[in-house]
Structures are given as C-alpha cells and as structure tokens.
Amino acid sequence: MELFNVYNCYDINLVNGKGSSISDDKGNKYLDFYGGHGVISIGHSHPHYIFRMEHQLHCLGFYSNAVRNDMQEKLANKLGTLSGYDDYNLFLCNSGAEANENALKVASFHTGKSKIVAIKGAFHGRSSGALAITDNPVLSSEFNVKHDVVFIEMNDIPALEKALGKNDVAAVIIEGIQGVNGVVEPSADFLKSAESLCKAHKAMLILDEIQSGYGRTGKFFAHQHAGIKADIITTAKGMGNGFPIAGVIISPEIKAWSGMLGTTFGGNHLACAAGMAVLESIEEEQLIDNANKLGDYLISELKDNKAIKAIRGKGLMIGIDLENMPKIRKQLLEEYGIFTGSSGSTTLRLLPPLSITKKEVDQFIQAFQKLTQIVMV
C-alpha cells in the first residue's frame, strides 16, 4: 500500500526537536518559524510537556466519555482562568474542524435557525460544515455545498447588518485573524458591531481562534484585543503542542442536554495531560508576554525593509507581503535552514513557538534582511 498523495511537502524527514530547533535524519538543523501550522506553542520536546505525557501514559492513556474524567474539569478550570472565560463551559474534541462543526451545531440548536454568516477568505476546516463556511470552492465537493451560508467581506459592517436583517441567522463566524487568507485582521469596530448586532438579532457570535488563540497574538485570544466577548470560541492547534486536542468554549446562556454533542476520543486522559502541560507552561513561563514583546520587536525591525509591501498581524502571528515570496521562502529554508509558512501566493506566514527567544528572532531577521536586500538589488 502507498500513501494517498494529497500533500505537497518538502523532501525533509524531521526526527528531532528541542525548543524552536528541529533536525532531520541527515543531521541538518533548522530554526522552526512555523511550528507546523502554528501547532507548536510551547516548543518541541518541552520538559514539562514530556513529564506530563510520560506520567499520564504510566497511569492511563485513554478511556471514553462513558466515565467521568476529572482531568477534563481541571483543564476547563485552568483554561477558564487563563483565558478570562471562567464562567463559560468547555466541550473537548480532537481537531479544529471538529470544534467548528460542533460550534455551528450548538448555535443552531440554541437559536433554532440554520443560516450562517461567514467571512470571505475564511478557512475553517475540511469537514462538511467547516468547508461550507470556508471561502474556497476548490476544496468543496457537491456534498459540502448544501448548507445555508452567506459570505460577506471582512470589516463590512453594513453587509453584516443586512445579512442579519431577517433574523434568520443562527451564527456569525469570524476568525480572530485569518491565517490562510494572508493574516488579515478583523477591525475592532467590526468585532464590536458583530457582538452588538448578533445580540440584537438573536444570533450567536462564534470566534474561530484555532490558529490565532492560545496566546499567539499577545492576548489569550485575538478577539480580546477588541474588548469583546464571543458566545462561542473554538480552539485547537496550539492547545496540545502537537497532541490532537480541540475545544468549544460555550456561553453559560447556552444550556447542554444529554446527547447534544459527543466524541469518542475527545478529552481523553492523554489529551488532557497535553492540554494541562501547555497551559501550565504558558502561565509559568509568561509566554503570552513573550509573544507580545517579540512580535512587536520583529515587526519594528522589519517595517522599514523596502522589499516588504505590507506587514500584518499581532504577537507571533505575522504575515509579510513580498513580490518574490515563494523564492524568499525557499531560500530561507535551503540557505539558512529556517522553516516558514505561506498564505496565498504573496504572503510569508510566521507562526513560531511562543517560547522563541530574541536570539532566534534575530537569526530570522538577519537572514530575511540579507535575502531581501539581494532581491532588491
């Protein structure tokens, strides 16, 4: 049997990692400025993460939600405290797409409505409902296009007001920062309008913080920069530092009932150990503050670079628009051993671990400045 070939990937076999450093089976070392799509939040092979996971494996790796799992309650309490959503409730699942599917379902259950308002350029996952609210028809089969979804432009308040005008919308879903669409931010005014309009029209406001959450932007969730509260927040990626875990954070106004949601693997003992290790490390090492400071530093050091068409983002979620982005990205990897990401055809996407050091940020800056000066010449 061979693999079902759906990925365009580098011919690099990574075998080791420590902090923001990774190495392949040939002994080549790399600086990880992408974290595997922003998944690595506290660094590779973090000692506390290893301790938590190893200890849990010696105790109990898995049992289903047919029994009580106190670790889920501890994780929910810790997440509530650090995120500022301590009066909300948590449903644990396995992936960002699954989190968004359940968020949409909860909103529809609560409101009795089916229509969803989503944002153009959005990416919310590859399962049925998540694809329906993802603005990329290439990814959708006929099976995925049957949902009732309206797409509006980011930051278009009149369009949002019009979409909600008939009071037939179950939810508005917005990414804290759009990752796949070039690291595009919703404005504070747009988020505040979304909050008030959803209340007025009895729709749920869902914030997809799967990539932009867990301290990446210098706040626990990106939407908190606007000073708003969502009805439902989805999270994944950095939540488990590589172990599959995701969550739906749900307003106390939404009442649960037995069988409303369900999952086999979600919230299992090992996943909770990963989740606790991440939260404890974020708190103990002040990684949100680190993301805030080093993100500001990186942007300030690059903002005068003439090769940059635009630079966007907050904290350690940064997009850099470049005319020759694919070439520069390739050179960063091949000549300097630095992994970065892309967002569209012109945006270099940076999602390093929140534990990245100033020395490592300087290493990226020096390589980037050298390459872009060569390109400009």
C-alpha positions in Angstrom: 0.0 0.0 0.0 1.1 3.6 -0.7 0.0 6.9 0.8 -2.9 8.7 -0.8 -0.8 11.5 -2.3 -2.6 14.8 -1.4 0.3 16.8 0.1 2.9 19.0 -1.5 5.7 18.6 1.0 9.4 19.2 1.4 11.6 16.1 1.0 12.9 16.5 4.6 12.4 13.8 7.2 12.4 15.6 10.6 13.3 13.3 13.5 14.3 15.5 16.5 13.2 18.8 18.1 14.1 21.0 21.1 12.5 24.3 21.7 12.5 26.1 18.3 15.2 23.9 16.8 14.5 20.8 14.7 16.7 18.4 12.8 16.3 15.8 10.1 17.6 12.3 9.7 20.7 13.5 7.9 21.7 15.7 10.9 20.7 19.0 9.3 19.4 21.6 11.8 16.6 24.1 11.2 15.0 27.0 13.0 11.3 26.4 13.3 9.5 29.7 12.5 6.3 28.0 11.5 5.5 25.4 14.2 3.8 23.0 11.9 0.9 25.4 11.1 1.1 27.1 14.5 0.6 23.9 16.4 3.9 24.0 18.4 3.0 26.6 21.1 5.5 25.9 23.9 8.3 24.4 21.9 9.4 21.0 20.7 10.2 18.4 23.4 9.3 20.8 26.2 10.5 19.1 29.5 7.2 19.8 31.4 5.2 18.5 28.4 7.3 15.3 28.3 6.9 14.9 32.1 3.1 15.3 31.9 2.7 13.0 28.9 5.0 10.3 30.3 3.4 10.3 33.7 -0.1 10.0 32.2 1.0 7.1 30.0 2.2 5.3 33.1 -1.3 5.9 34.6 -4.0 5.7 32.0 -3.7 6.8 28.3 -7.4 6.5 27.3 -10.9 5.8 28.4 -14.0 7.1 26.7 -16.6 9.7 27.9 -18.6 6.8 29.3 -16.9 7.5 32.6 -16.1 10.7 34.5 -12.7 12.2 33.8 -11.6 14.7 36.5 -8.7 15.8 34.2 -11.3 17.4 31.9 -12.6 19.5 34.8 -9.1 20.6 35.8 -8.3 21.5 32.2 -11.6 23.5 31.9 -10.9 25.4 35.1 -7.3 26.3 34.1 -8.4 27.3 30.6 -11.2 29.5 32.0 -8.8 31.2 34.4 -6.1 32.0 31.9 -8.5 33.0 29.0 -10.8 35.2 31.1 -13.8 33.0 30.1 -14.1 31.3 33.5 -17.9 31.4 33.6 -18.2 29.6 30.2 -18.3 25.8 29.6 -15.9 23.6 27.6 -16.6 20.8 25.2 -13.5 18.8 24.3 -12.9 17.2 20.9 -10.0 16.4 18.6 -9.4 19.0 15.8 -10.2 22.5 14.7 -12.6 21.3 12.0 -14.5 19.2 14.6 -14.6 22.2 17.0 -16.1 24.4 14.3 -18.7 21.7 13.4 -19.8 21.4 17.0 -19.9 25.2 17.4 -22.2 25.5 14.4 -24.3 22.7 15.7 -24.6 24.3 19.2 -25.6 27.7 17.7 -28.2 26.0 15.5 -29.6 24.0 18.5 -29.7 27.2 20.6 -31.3 29.5 18.1 -33.5 27.0 16.1 -32.0 28.6 12.9 -29.8 27.2 10.2 -28.2 30.1 8.3 -24.6 31.0 8.9 -22.8 34.3 8.0 -19.1 33.7 7.3 -16.3 36.0 6.0 -14.8 35.9 2.5 -11.3 34.5 2.5 -12.2 32.3 5.5 -10.7 28.9 6.3 -12.4 26.8 9.0 -11.5 23.2 8.2 -12.2 20.4 5.8 -15.2 18.6 7.2 -18.7 19.1 5.8 -20.0 22.1 7.8 -16.5 23.6 8.1 -16.0 23.5 4.4 -19.3 25.1 3.8 -18.2 28.2 5.7 -14.7 28.1 4.1 -14.5 30.5 1.2 -12.7 28.2 -1.3 -14.9 26.3 -3.7 -12.0 24.2 -4.9 -12.0 22.4 -1.6 -15.7 21.6 -1.6 -17.4 18.6 -3.1 -21.1 18.7 -4.0 -21.8 17.1 -0.7 -20.3 20.2 1.1 -22.3 22.9 -0.7 -25.8 22.2 0.6 -25.6 24.4 3.8 -27.2 27.8 4.1 -24.3 30.2 4.2 -23.8 33.8 3.3 -20.3 35.2 2.8 -19.6 38.9 3.4 -16.4 41.0 3.2 -14.2 41.3 6.3 -14.9 44.6 8.1 -18.0 45.4 6.0 -20.4 46.4 8.8 -23.3 47.4 6.5 -23.1 44.0 4.8 -23.2 42.3 8.2 -26.2 44.3 9.3 -28.0 43.4 6.0 -27.2 39.7 6.4 -28.7 39.7 9.9 -31.6 41.8 9.0 -34.2 39.0 8.5 -33.5 37.5 11.9 -32.9 34.1 10.3 -29.2 33.7 11.1 -28.0 31.1 13.7 -24.5 32.4 13.9 -21.8 34.7 12.6 -18.4 33.1 12.5 -15.2 35.1 12.3 -11.5 34.1 12.6 -9.6 36.0 15.3 -7.1 36.7 12.5 -7.4 35.0 9.1 -4.4 32.7 8.7 -4.9 31.2 5.3 -6.1 34.5 3.7 -2.9 36.4 4.3 -3.0 37.1 8.0 -6.0 39.5 7.7 -7.4 41.0 10.9 -11.0 42.0 11.7 -11.1 45.6 12.9 -12.1 46.4 16.5 -15.1 48.3 15.1 -16.2 45.3 13.0 -15.9 42.9 16.0 -17.8 45.3 18.3 -20.5 45.7 15.7 -20.7 41.9 15.2 -21.1 41.5 19.0 -23.9 44.0 19.3 -25.7 43.0 16.0 -25.7 39.3 17.0 -27.3 40.2 20.3 -29.9 42.4 18.6 -30.8 39.7 16.1 -30.6 36.7 18.4 -27.7 35.1 16.6 -24.6 33.6 18.1 -21.2 35.2 17.6 -18.6 32.4 17.0 -14.9 33.3 17.1 -12.6 30.8 15.4 -9.4 31.1 17.4 -8.0 27.8 16.2 -4.8 29.4 14.8 -4.9 32.9 16.5 -5.7 31.7 20.0 -3.7 30.3 23.0 -1.6 33.4 23.4 -0.3 33.7 19.9 -1.2 37.3 19.4 -0.2 38.7 22.8 -3.7 38.1 24.3 -5.1 34.7 25.1 -7.5 35.1 22.2 -7.0 37.6 19.3 -10.6 39.0 19.6 -9.8 40.2 23.1 -7.7 43.0 21.6 -11.1 44.5 20.6 -12.5 44.2 24.1 -15.4 41.9 23.1 -16.8 38.6 24.3 -18.0 35.9 21.9 -20.9 33.5 22.6 -18.8 30.5 21.4 -15.0 30.2 20.8 -13.2 27.4 19.0 -9.7 26.4 19.7 -7.2 23.7 18.6 -3.7 23.8 17.1 -1.5 25.3 20.0 -3.8 23.8 22.6 -1.9 20.5 22.7 1.6 21.4 21.4 1.3 18.6 18.8 -1.1 16.2 20.5 -4.6 16.3 18.9 -7.0 18.2 21.1 -9.5 20.9 20.4 -12.3 22.7 22.3 -15.5 24.6 22.0 -15.9 27.3 24.7 -19.6 27.9 25.2 -21.6 30.7 26.8 -23.4 29.8 30.1 -26.6 31.1 28.4 -26.5 28.0 26.1 -27.8 25.0 28.0 -26.4 21.5 27.5 -28.6 18.4 27.3 -27.6 14.7 27.3 -26.5 13.6 23.8 -26.4 17.1 22.4 -22.7 16.6 21.4 -20.4 13.6 21.5 -17.0 12.2 20.6 -15.0 9.0 21.2 -11.5 10.4 21.6 -12.2 14.0 22.6 -11.0 14.9 26.1 -9.2 11.6 26.7 -6.7 11.3 29.5 -3.6 11.8 27.4 -5.1 14.8 25.5 -5.9 16.4 28.8 -2.4 15.9 30.1 -1.1 17.6 26.9 -3.6 20.4 27.4 -2.6 21.0 31.0 1.1 21.0 30.2 0.6 23.7 27.6 -1.5 25.9 29.9 0.9 25.5 32.9 3.9 26.3 30.7 2.2 29.3 29.1 1.5 30.7 32.6 4.8 29.7 34.3 7.0 31.0 31.5 4.9 34.1 30.7 4.7 33.0 27.0 1.9 35.4 26.1 4.0 38.3 27.2 6.9 36.8 25.3 4.8 36.6 22.1 3.7 40.2 22.5 7.2 41.6 23.1 9.0 39.6 20.4 6.2 40.1 17.9 6.4 43.9 18.3 10.2 43.7 18.1 10.2 41.6 14.9 7.7 43.9 13.2 9.6 47.1 14.3 12.9 45.6 12.9 11.3 44.8 9.5 8.9 47.6 8.9 11.4 49.8 7.0 12.5 47.0 4.7 11.8 48.3 1.2 11.1 44.8 -0.2 8.1 44.4 2.1 4.8 45.5 0.5 2.9 45.2 3.8 3.3 43.6 7.2 0.3 42.5 9.3 -0.5 40.6 12.4 -0.1 40.7 16.2 2.3 38.9 18.5 3.8 35.8 16.8 1.2 35.6 14.1 2.7 37.7 11.3 2.1 38.0 7.6 4.7 39.7 5.3 3.7 40.5 1.7 6.5 40.1 -0.8 6.7 40.3 -4.5 9.0 37.2 -4.6 7.6 35.4 -1.6 8.0 31.8 -2.9 11.6 32.4 -3.8 12.5 34.0 -0.5 10.7 31.3 1.5 12.6 28.6 -0.4 15.9 30.5 0.2 15.2 30.9 3.9 14.9 27.1 4.1 17.6 26.0 1.8 20.3 28.6 2.5 19.6 29.5 6.2 17.7 26.4 7.5 14.6 28.4 8.5 11.1 26.9 8.2 8.4 29.5 7.4 4.9 29.2 6.0 2.9 30.8 3.2 -0.6 32.3 3.0 -1.6 32.7 -0.6 0.9 33.4 -3.3 2.4 36.6 -1.9 2.3 36.4 2.0 5.1 34.8 4.1 3.4 33.5 7.3 5.3 33.3 10.6 4.0 31.2 13.4 7.0 30.3 15.6 6.6 28.7 19.0 5.6 31.2 21.7 8.8 30.2 23.5 11.0 31.5 20.8 14.0 33.6 22.0 15.2 37.0 21.0 18.4 35.4 19.7 16.3 33.2 17.4 14.2 36.1 16.3 17.4 38.0 15.4 18.6 34.9 13.5 15.5 35.1 11.3 15.7 38.9 10.9 19.3 38.8 9.8 18.6 36.1 7.2 15.5 37.8 5.9 17.2 41.2 5.6 20.1 39.7 3.7 17.9 37.8 1.3 15.5 40.7 0.6 18.5 43.1 0.0 19.8 40.7 -2.6 16.4 40.5 -4.2 16.0 44.3 -4.2 19.5 44.7 -5.9 
